[in-house]
Amino acid sequence: MNIKPSTALRNEYTQISQLAKETGEPIVITNKGEADLVVLSVDAFEEREKMFRHRDKIYEAEFARLNGMPTYTSKQIRVELETLYEAADK
């Protein structure tokens, strides 16, 4: 993670923007020596959001399993899909 003072954001925006795009890492902007905000490229932000949505789906499925929802093996799913494909071909 990179750390830059708030004056760098004002005076070196282009360089900070480029750094965020190149590294994909957050850049902490400080104000009077204290962390104030975080800058992240749009691509890195979207990738993180996608990861969080994926993680949420995994948690949701795990909670459902723990609460008694039925689970299936890959073999059971394969058989079910083959049955559906065969029915669609008729």
N, C-alpha and C positions, 0 to 999 in steps of 0.2 A: 504494500500500500504506500502510495506517495503522499507526502504532506507538503502543502504550500501555504504561504501567508495570503491573507485576503488581498493584499496589494498585487500579488502575482495574478490573481484572477482578473483584476482590472487592467493591469499593464501587460500581461502575457497571455491573454485569452487564447490566441491561436496556438501557442505552444502547449498550453494546458489541454486544449481540445485534442490536439494531435497526440499527446501523451496518453490521454484517456482512450483514444481509438486504438493506438498501437498496443497498449498493455492490456486493455480490457479490464483493468483493475480500478477500483474506486480511488479518487484523490480527495484527501481530507483537506479542507480549507480552514485555516485557523484565523482567529481574530484576537489580537492581543495575546497571542501565545496559547489560546484555548481552542480546542476543536469546535468548529462552528457549523459546518455543513459538509456534505459529500457530493462530489461531482463524478458522474459515471457516463460513459458513452451510451447512446441510445441502443446500439447493438448489444452491449454488455447488459444493459438494463433489461431488454427484452429476453435475452437468454436466461437471466436470473429469474425473471417472472415465469418463463416456461418451465424451468426447473422446479420452482415453488408449486406451480399448478400440478405438475407431475407427482411431486411428493405428496401433495394433498390428496390426490386420487389413490395413491398407495396407502396412505393412512386411512382413508375412507374404506377401502377394501379390507384392510386388516381389522378395523373396528367392526365391520359387518361380519367378518369371519369369527371374531371373538364373541359376537353377540348371537352366534348360532346360524348365520346364513350358510347354506350348503356350499361346499367347495367341490371342485372337480379336478381330476388328474388330466394331464395333457392327452393321455390315451382316450379318456372319456370324451373330451372335447373333439378330438380327431374323429372318433366314431360318429358323434352327433353331426359334425360338419359334413362328413361323407354321406350320411343319410340325407341331409338337406340338399346336397349337390345332386344326388341321385334322383331325388324327388323333383328337383327343378328341371332336370333333363327330360323328364317324361311329359 
